[in-house]
Amino acid sequence: MLSRTTPSRRTFLAAGAGAALALGLAAPARAQGRSPFGRYGSPSARLTERTLYVHPGGLGDHTTVQAAVNAVSGAGYTLVVAPGTYRETVAVGVDRTEMTWIGASGDPRDVVVVYDNANGTPKPGGGTYGTTGSATTTVQADGFTARSITFANDFLRADHPEITGTQAVAVKVQGDRSAFVECRFLGHQDTLYADSIALGTFARQYYRDCYVEGDVDFVFGRATAVFERCHFRTLSRTDLATAPYGFVFAPSTALANPRGYLVTHGRVSSAAPDAYYKLARPWVPGSDTTARPMLTVRDTRIAAGIDAVAPYTNMADAYPWQSQRFAEYRNTGPGAVISVPENRPQLSPGEAESATREAYLGDWTPWKGC
């Protein structure tokens, strides 16, 4: 999937993202007699006064997502985004709280927000973007919700051999009470940055029925995040001859935070050879050398692409994974086989009782609105 012998992610996105008009595959929505916003109204029939409509061809209030975000003043706005590929970077600042983005078709493949900055991409004014600056979408506001949208970064190493900083973030999420339902996150290295606004802030995030793909540390950060019924896909690589190709999770949970990443009732699949990926490695960043990364994976099917014998490894030997908060419970599949028990810490049934979405998210219950 998406190796050099197949179409690039850029082609893949264009073909699968509701950019049908550009490809000549469908007539305009107006000619078909249907609203491009489906059941969510239109500029002439708004659901609420705080509903804005985005359409790349001009049938909405705005043609870009960022323009719609900029038009928001206050809390509680909804953006209904028509099918299309939105090649732009988007930032939702801390003052735009309780915002909801809805992909109008209900299929996340139809609404794609994508760009191709990487850590080492030169900035117009000098320097490079860095990992945080590479994000296609950055969400800092509390109470953000997205439904049926694809967030992508289509930077490809093969296209830019001159760039060594290949971290390329699809979305960086920092706000508390951030929920993503039936969304896709596409990238290679550092796809989904589930983080917080500051070191001492424990941001809660909820991902349900989502799809995430990548190769190196493609779910990472210090948020308290619950991934329920999500599918994580490791990509094949032709630029490396030997394992490991990469790592699915790289949490950087603060020491004071009792809750890190929880993966529950999901699955991990792979396009790579058997045992060519690690499930996780702990990230202890230079900005927080006291971090104690936390990851629990439970009731999840793990494919053979994950190294079952040694699923965890170190990012830095000074911070061994055995000293972090990694655990599993009742996982299945060939990548979950416990052949070396000391390499796969398991929760006891009693410990598992506190490894739930309710325990992690407290008084916030986003699943009730799914």
Summary of the structure (lengths in Angstrom):
residues: 370
radius of gyration: 20.2
end to end distance: 30.0
largest distance: 62.8
contacts: 1308
relative contact order: 0.09
helix: 16%
strand: 30%
